[in-house]
Amino acid sequence: MKRILVCEDEDAIRDFVVINLKRAGYDVFDVNCGEEALRVFDEENGNFDIVLLDIMMPGIDGFTVCKKLREKSSTPGIIMLTAKAQEMDKVNGLMIGADDYITKPFSPSELTARVDAIYRRVCMSFIKDDKSMRLESGPFVLDINSRTVTKNGVSIDLTQVEYQILEYFMNNKNTALDRSSILNHIWGESYYGDDKIVDVNIRRIRLKIEDEPSNPQYIMTIWGYGYKWNEK
């Protein structure tokens, strides 16, 4: 069963989300505050494919819940729900570990499309191949079977989105990739958002893999175009 935790303090919006996700075949757990979200997540041993988090809530806000959930697990997909269209809210959510964001108001079709896209990505982490396949580049080893990445033998904790981006880069070493191709490959051609989500995720990955994130040696920026994985 596709399991999703919905945390939204406004009853009408939460009911709208729950009804539409149940129609789409999800097993929905819904709560009205951040404290309850953390309690239910622990109570269910983190056994959720996706978590939908409202940002603006009384008590513990969505940003704090997202950060705490990422400290517990990198596996579930996290989508932030926000009534604000401000760029900073989106960037902040993505930088602390969210995979996507939806700005209110949103339609049932947008909601289910965004959730389904994240769900497919999470499902890939549980698909095991009989053959062990690895991608290697400099100090990095990416194990496709276990969907793990190490640098100089030390494991790097990546979300499923971050892992997919890194896999895409390592499959296209020394090749300039434009933002649109990265966006389409990772989020799908029907993605509702914009390509800024690519830039924020690249910043997040650099913080995890680069010795000096402000002076990257592996994920290089191609100004006005996109990015390139530098095979060293």
Buried (B, 14 or more C-beta within 10 A) or exposed (E): EBBBBBBBBBEEBBEBBBEBBEEBEBEBBBBBBBBBBBEBBEEEEBEBBBBBBBBBBEEBBBBBBBBBBBEEBBBBBBBBBBEEEEEEBBBBBBBBBBBBBBBBEBEBEBBBBBBBBBBEBBEEBEEEEEEEEEBEBBBBBBBBEEBBBEBEEEEBEBBBBBBBBBBBBBEBBEEEBBBEBBBBBBBBEEBBBEBBBBBBBBBBBBEBBBEEBEEBEBBEEEEEEBBBBBEE
